[in-house]
């Protein structure tokens, strides 16, 4: 088999890159170890930055998002039993769109299938070869048979545990990591959202988030110790704790119901450098992980795809290798800015095990400053809605 760009991983990063390259006339093959149904069962974030929305439209997969997605022009921050709103439109003239990652992935799968582009599911034993040379290739097993895929470039979009990042020599790869001492317990319920826009809440009991997927599907989170398990939390216990952390007016009006999905996600910040080695590029979770505070994970994957799509398009159209040479630098510059914002929000809103009353009052003072300062709100809005690509 031969293609121009071999894409390892059929999640949203790999699919979006494949669609953009296909539209540019560049041949791709996507290798995904899981079935399509497995990929679409993953419950992930649903807040899209303006740049991600624009990129999805450019890829030709924005129609359903524009039709059923929710435009949010602001966000609520809560502390000391009250909340305030940061108005994105007023501050910087931008917005975000609430549209689940599962739906983004579904749209990308459907569009790729309609275009007749090749995606192989159930792939195993993937190995990357000669990535530092002019003729890299990928070997893998599919339907019980071994295959070789020759290509010009390899895009590693296979997540944190994938083979792509591990193919960069250890003496070249630098990894930065911070593990947070808590996780998020998330519940999905078929109930109307508690608010018309997201609520991020700081309380002396820990962080909470009221989010949504659509008008009748809500997503809620509370901070829990890493030692907790899903079995430790009945639906009733979750709703009781969530109410304690949200402002009273919101908690009293909130509708509750049986959970249709419940999970605990640990929080970490992780960045690997470089994001390019020879003819191998890594994108999305293969290169970086951020806490969900601030909704940067999928959006950072989209910005990586933007830079890589630009670089590969210039190479195939004009034999311009400059953008390829600078891909890692350009992508990492935005990655670190977004990681900083996510880290800032995580520290502002969560209760840490060693936290004192002094620390809690400092968090509340910082939130009070954000409430009163237009300059601080502008900076927050710029980061939350997405820094320019």
C-alpha positions in Angstrom: 0.0 0.0 0.0 1.1 3.6 -0.6 -0.2 7.0 0.4 1.1 10.5 0.7 0.3 10.9 4.4 -0.2 8.0 6.8 -2.4 9.1 9.8 -2.1 7.0 12.9 -5.3 7.4 14.9 -8.9 7.9 13.9 -10.1 10.2 16.6 -11.1 13.9 15.9 -7.5 15.0 15.3 -6.7 12.4 12.7 -10.1 12.6 11.0 -9.9 16.4 10.8 -6.4 16.4 9.4 -7.5 13.7 6.9 -10.5 15.7 5.7 -8.6 18.9 5.3 -5.8 17.1 3.3 -8.4 15.2 1.2 -10.0 18.5 0.3 -6.6 19.8 -0.8 -6.1 16.8 -3.0 -3.6 15.0 -0.7 -4.0 11.3 -0.3 -4.3 9.9 3.2 -4.9 6.5 4.9 -6.1 6.5 8.5 -5.2 3.6 10.8 -7.4 3.2 13.9 -7.1 0.4 16.4 -10.7 0.6 17.6 -14.0 0.2 15.8 -15.9 3.2 14.8 -18.6 2.4 17.4 -16.0 2.3 20.1 -14.6 5.7 19.2 -18.1 7.2 19.1 -18.9 5.9 22.6 -16.2 8.1 24.2 -17.7 10.9 26.2 -15.5 14.0 25.8 -15.6 17.8 26.0 -18.0 19.9 24.1 -16.8 23.5 24.1 -15.3 24.6 20.7 -13.2 27.7 20.4 -13.9 30.1 17.5 -10.8 28.8 15.7 -11.9 25.2 15.9 -15.4 26.1 14.6 -13.8 28.0 11.7 -11.5 25.0 10.9 -14.5 22.5 11.0 -16.3 24.7 8.5 -13.2 24.9 6.3 -13.1 21.1 6.3 -16.7 21.0 5.1 -18.1 19.4 8.3 -19.7 22.3 10.0 -23.3 22.1 8.7 -24.8 20.1 11.6 -22.7 21.9 14.2 -24.1 25.2 12.9 -27.6 23.8 12.9 -27.8 22.2 16.3 -24.8 23.6 18.2 -25.2 26.2 20.9 -23.4 29.6 20.6 -22.3 30.8 24.0 -21.4 34.5 24.3 -20.2 34.2 27.9 -19.6 32.0 30.9 -20.4 32.1 34.6 -17.9 31.9 37.5 -19.2 31.2 41.0 -17.8 31.6 44.5 -19.2 32.3 47.9 -22.7 31.3 46.9 -23.0 33.8 44.0 -22.0 34.0 40.4 -20.9 36.6 37.8 -20.8 36.5 34.1 -17.9 37.3 31.7 -19.4 38.5 28.4 -17.2 37.3 25.6 -19.0 39.4 23.0 -18.7 42.6 25.0 -15.0 42.0 25.9 -13.6 40.8 22.6 -16.4 40.2 20.1 -16.0 36.4 20.0 -17.9 33.4 21.3 -17.6 29.6 21.8 -19.9 26.8 20.5 -21.2 24.0 22.6 -21.2 20.9 20.4 -20.0 17.5 21.7 -16.7 15.9 20.6 -18.6 12.7 19.9 -20.8 14.7 17.4 -17.7 16.3 15.8 -16.2 12.8 15.4 -19.4 11.5 13.9 -19.6 14.3 11.4 -16.0 13.7 10.4 -16.5 9.9 10.0 -19.6 10.5 7.8 -17.9 13.0 5.6 -14.8 10.9 5.1 -16.8 7.8 4.2 -18.9 9.9 1.7 -15.6 11.1 0.1 -14.4 7.5 -0.3 -11.2 8.2 1.7 -9.7 5.1 3.3 -10.0 4.4 7.1 -8.9 1.1 8.5 -10.4 0.0 11.8 -9.3 -2.8 14.1 -5.6 -2.2 13.3 -3.0 -3.7 15.6 0.8 -4.1 15.9 1.5 -0.7 14.4 5.2 0.2 14.0 6.7 3.2 12.4 9.9 2.8 10.4 12.6 5.1 8.9 10.8 8.2 10.1 14.1 10.1 10.0 14.7 9.2 6.3 13.1 10.2 3.0 10.9 7.1 2.7 9.2 6.3 6.0 6.7 3.4 6.2 4.2 1.9 8.6 3.7 -1.8 9.3 0.5 -3.2 10.9 -1.9 -6.0 11.2 -5.4 -5.8 9.8 -7.9 -8.6 9.5 -5.3 -11.0 10.7 -2.8 -10.1 7.9 0.4 -8.1 8.0 0.6 -5.0 5.9 3.1 -2.3 4.9 2.1 1.3 4.2 4.6 3.4 2.4 4.2 7.2 2.6 5.9 10.6 2.4 5.0 11.7 6.0 3.4 10.2 9.1 1.0 12.1 11.3 0.7 10.6 14.8 -2.7 11.4 16.1 -3.0 8.2 18.3 -3.3 9.7 21.7 -1.2 9.6 24.9 -0.7 5.8 24.8 -0.1 5.5 21.1 3.0 4.4 19.3 3.8 7.7 17.6 5.4 9.7 20.4 7.3 6.6 21.5 8.9 6.5 18.1 10.8 9.6 18.8 14.2 8.7 20.4 14.5 9.1 24.1 17.6 11.3 23.8 15.6 13.8 21.7 12.2 13.7 23.4 11.6 16.0 26.4 8.5 15.4 28.5 7.0 17.8 31.0 4.3 16.6 33.4 2.2 17.8 36.4 -0.2 15.4 38.1 -3.0 17.0 40.0 -4.1 15.4 43.3 -7.8 15.0 42.3 -10.0 14.0 39.5 -13.4 15.0 38.0 -16.4 12.8 38.6 -18.6 13.4 35.5 -22.3 12.6 35.1 -24.4 12.7 31.9 -28.1 13.0 32.5 -31.2 13.5 30.2 -32.2 16.7 32.0 -32.4 20.3 30.9 -29.2 22.2 31.7 -29.0 24.1 35.0 -28.0 27.3 33.2 -28.0 28.8 29.7 -24.2 29.0 29.8 -21.5 27.0 31.7 -21.0 27.6 35.4 -17.5 27.1 36.8 -17.8 27.0 40.6 -15.2 27.4 43.4 -16.4 26.3 46.8 -14.7 25.3 50.1 -16.0 21.7 49.3 -14.2 21.6 46.0 -14.8 22.5 42.3 -18.0 21.9 40.3 -19.0 22.5 36.7 -22.5 22.7 35.2 -22.3 22.1 31.5 -24.5 20.7 28.7 -24.6 18.8 25.4 -28.0 20.0 24.2 -31.3 21.4 25.5 -32.2 18.0 27.1 -28.8 16.6 27.9 -26.7 17.9 30.7 -23.1 17.2 31.8 -22.0 17.9 35.4 -18.7 17.5 37.2 -17.5 17.6 40.7 -13.9 17.4 42.0 -13.2 14.1 43.9 -10.1 12.5 45.5 -8.1 10.2 43.2 -8.9 7.4 45.6 -12.6 7.5 44.8 -14.3 5.2 42.4 -17.5 5.5 40.4 -19.0 2.8 42.7 -18.5 5.2 45.7 -21.0 7.6 44.2 -24.6 6.9 43.8 -26.7 9.2 41.7 -28.3 10.7 44.9 -24.9 11.3 46.5 -23.6 13.0 43.4 -26.6 15.4 43.1 -26.5 16.2 46.8 -22.8 17.1 46.6 -23.2 19.1 43.3 -26.0 21.2 44.9 -23.7 22.0 47.9 -21.1 23.4 45.5 -23.3 25.5 43.2 -25.0 28.8 44.1 -28.2 28.2 46.0 -30.5 29.7 43.3 -29.0 27.4 40.7 -29.0 24.4 42.9 -32.7 24.8 43.8 -33.8 25.2 40.2 -31.7 22.4 38.8 -33.5 19.3 37.5 -32.0 16.0 38.3 -32.4 12.5 37.0 -30.8 9.1 36.5 -27.3 9.2 35.2 -26.8 7.6 31.7 -23.0 7.8 32.0 -20.7 8.2 35.0 -16.9 8.3 35.0 -13.9 9.7 36.9 -11.1 11.4 34.9 -7.7 12.1 36.6 -6.3 15.6 35.9 -2.8 16.1 34.5 -0.8 18.6 32.4 1.6 16.9 29.9 3.6 18.3 27.1 6.2 16.6 24.9 8.8 18.4 22.8 9.5 18.3 19.9 6.3 17.6 18.0 8.2 16.7 14.8 11.0 14.2 14.3 12.2 13.7 10.7 9.0 12.9 8.7 6.9 12.1 11.8 4.6 14.8 13.3 2.6 14.3 16.5 -0.7 16.0 17.1 -3.3 16.3 19.9 -3.2 14.0 22.9 -0.1 12.2 21.4 1.8 15.4 22.2 0.0 17.0 25.1 -2.7 16.6 27.7 -4.4 19.4 29.6 -6.9 19.4 32.5 -10.4 19.9 31.2 -10.6 23.2 33.1 -11.0 25.7 30.3 -11.9 23.1 27.6 -8.6 23.1 25.8 -8.0 19.5 24.9 -9.9 19.1 21.6 -9.2 22.7 20.7 -5.5 22.2 21.0 -5.7 19.2 18.8 -7.5 21.4 16.2 -4.8 24.0 16.4 -2.1 21.3 15.8 -4.0 20.1 12.8 -4.2 23.7 11.5 -0.5 24.1 11.6 0.2 20.6 10.1 -2.4 21.0 7.4 -0.8 24.3 6.4 2.7 22.9 6.4 1.8 19.8 4.3 -0.4 21.8 1.8 2.5 24.2 1.2 4.9 21.3 0.6 2.7 19.5 -1.9 1.6 22.7 -3.7 4.9 24.6 -3.8 7.6 22.2 -2.5 7.9 24.6 0.4 9.5 22.9 3.4 9.8 26.0 5.6 6.4 25.4 7.3 7.3 21.7 7.9 10.5 22.8 9.6 8.7 25.2 11.9 5.6 23.1 12.6 6.8 22.0 16.1 7.8 25.5 17.2 4.5 27.1 16.0 2.3 24.4 17.5 4.2 24.3 20.9 4.0 28.1 21.3 0.2 27.9 21.3 0.2 24.7 23.3 2.2 26.3 26.2 -0.1 29.4 26.2 -3.2 27.1 26.5 -1.6 24.9 29.1 -0.8 28.0 31.2 -4.5 29.1 31.0 -5.7 25.7 31.9 -3.3 25.5 34.8 -4.4 28.9 36.0 -8.0 28.0 36.0 -7.3 24.7 37.7 -5.4 26.4 40.5 -8.1 29.1 40.8 -11.1 26.9 41.1 -10.1 23.6 42.8 -9.5 22.8 46.5 -6.1 21.2 47.0 -5.4 18.7 49.8 -3.0 21.0 51.6 -5.1 24.1 51.1 -5.6 26.4 54.0 -8.2 29.0 54.8 -5.7 31.6 53.6 -5.4 29.8 50.3 -9.2 29.7 49.9 -9.5 33.4 50.6 -6.8 34.1 48.0 -8.8 32.2 45.4 -11.9 34.2 46.4 -10.0 37.4 46.2 -8.7 36.6 42.7 -12.3 35.8 41.6 -13.5 39.0 43.1 -10.9 40.9 41.1 -11.9 39.1 37.9 -15.5 40.1 38.6 -14.6 43.8 39.0 -11.8 44.2 36.4 -12.7 44.7 32.7 -9.0 44.2 31.8 -8.9 40.8 33.6 -12.2 39.8 31.9 -10.8 40.7 28.5 -7.7 38.6 29.1 -9.9 35.7 30.3 -12.2 36.0 27.3 -9.2 36.0 24.9 -7.9 32.8 26.4 -11.2 31.0 26.8 -12.5 31.6 23.3 -9.1 30.7 21.9 -5.9 32.6 21.1 -5.3 33.1 17.3 -3.7 30.3 15.4 
